[in-house]
Amino acid sequence: MEGRIGELTELLGEMWDKYKPLGITASCYALALAASDRASEARSVVAQASPIRRDYFYDTAVSMRALVTLALEDRAGAAETYGLLLPYRSMLVGGNFHAVVLGPVDQLLGDLARFLGEWDTAAAHYAEAERVAAKVGADQWIEQARSSLKAVGDVR
C-alpha cells in the first residue's frame, strides 16, 4: 500500500456501497478514509461493518481491520484483532490464497502489541517478522521489521 491508500477513497467508497455485506470492504474503505483525515467517517463505516467471515480471506480481512484499529487508535479493536491474528503468527498475511500478500503477520502483531504498550511482546513479533521476511527473501519487509525492532528497543 506504500502509504497511498487514501488515493483510493472514492473507489473503495463505491465498493463499500456495493458490497457492504463483506467485512473486508468496510475495513479497506475505513482505512482509506482514515488516511484521508476523515476519521469520523471511518469510525462510522467500522460501526456498520459486518462481522468478518471465516473463509480463505479471513487473515487478510482481520489484518485490514487491525490496520484500521491502529489508524483510528482504537485500543479495544487492537486487542481484539491481536487475539484473532495470533494463530497466524509466523505466516504471511494473505499466504493462504496468494492473491494479495501484505507481509508477515508478526509485523502487524508487533504493531498491535506496541500500540497496546506490550514492548517485549512487540519485540518478539518483530524478530519473528524479520525471520519470516528473510525466509521469503523480501528485503522491504526485512527492513521494516528491523526498523520496528529498533524503535521498540529505543523506547524500552
N, C-alpha and C positions, 0 to 999 in steps of 0.2 A: 504494500500500500504506500510505502515511502512517504507518509505524511500528506498524501494528496487526496484522501477520500472525500474531503469537503467539496472537491470539484465534481463529485458525482451526486450531490444532494438532490438535484432535480430529477435525475434518472432514478435514483433509489426511492424518491418520493412516489414516482409513478409505479414502481414495483410494489411498494407498500400498499398503495391504493388498490392494486390489482390482486395481490397475494397476501392479504392480511392474515389468513389462517396459518401461514408459515412463520414460525417464530424467528427464523433467521432473517427474514426480510425486515422485521421490526428492528433487530439489532443493527443491521447494516445501515438502515435509514437513520436510526438514532445516533449512530457513530458519526455519520456524515453531518448531521445537524450539530452535534457537539463540536465537531471540528470547524464548523462554520460559525461558532459563537452563538448558537441558538439552543442553549442548554435547556431552557424551559420547554421548548418544543420537543427536544429529545426525551425529556422526562415524561412528557405526555404520551409519546409513542411507546416508550417502555411500559408505561402503565396499561396500555391497551394490548400489549404483546400477548400472543398465545403462548401456552407452555411449549417448551422445546420438545419436539418429537424424538423418541428414541429410535432413530434409524441410522443409516450409514453416514449421514451428515452430522450426527449428534456432537462429536467432539469439535467440529468446526463451528456449529451453532452455539455451543456453550462457550467456546473461545471468543466468538464475536460478542456474545453477551458479556463476557468478562471484560473485554476491551471497553465496552460501553460503561460498565460499572466503574472502571478506572477513570474514564474521561469525565464522568459525572460525579466522581468522588463519593460513590455510594458504598459505604463500609459494609452494610448488610448484604448487598449484592455481591461484593467482592468475597466475603466469607462464604456465601452460598456457592458461587461459581468455583471457588477454590476447591471446595469439597467435591463438586461434580467433576472437576478435571483431574483430581488426584489419581484416579485409577488409570489415567492415560499418561502418567509420568514416564519418562524415558522413551517417549514416542514422538512422532511429528504430528502437529495439528493438520488434519486432513489426510493423514497417512493411510487411513482405512480405504479411501477410494481414489486417491492420487489426482483428482481433478484440480484441486486447489490445496497447496501445501503452504501453510503460513509460518512454519518454523517449529522448533522444539516446544513441546508442551511445557517443559520445565522453564523456559524463558518466561512464559506467561504466569506459571505458578510462582516463579520468583518475583515477578512484578506485583502479583496479588499479595504475596507474603510481605514484601517490602512495604506496600501500601498499608497493610494491617499492622506494621511495626514488628514483624517477626524476622529480625535481621539474620539470625543464624539459619533459619529455615530458608530464607531467600537466598543466602549464600550457597547453601547446599543445592538448591534448584538451579542456580546459575552455573555452578560447576557441572551439574549433570547436563544442562543445556549445551555447554561447551563440548562435552564429550559426545553428545548425540550429533551436534553440528559437525564435529570433526569426522565422525563415522561416515557421514554422507558427503563430506568434502565441501561444505557450504561456508566459504570464507566470511561472508557477510554475517551469518548467524554466529560464527565463532567469535568475531569481533564484538558483536552485540552482547554476547554472553560475558566475554571478558570485561567489557566496559561496565556492564551492570554489576559484575562481581567486584570490580574495583570501587564502584560507587558505594556499594554496601559496606565494603571494608573501610572506606573513608568515614562513614557515618558511625560505625560501631566503635 
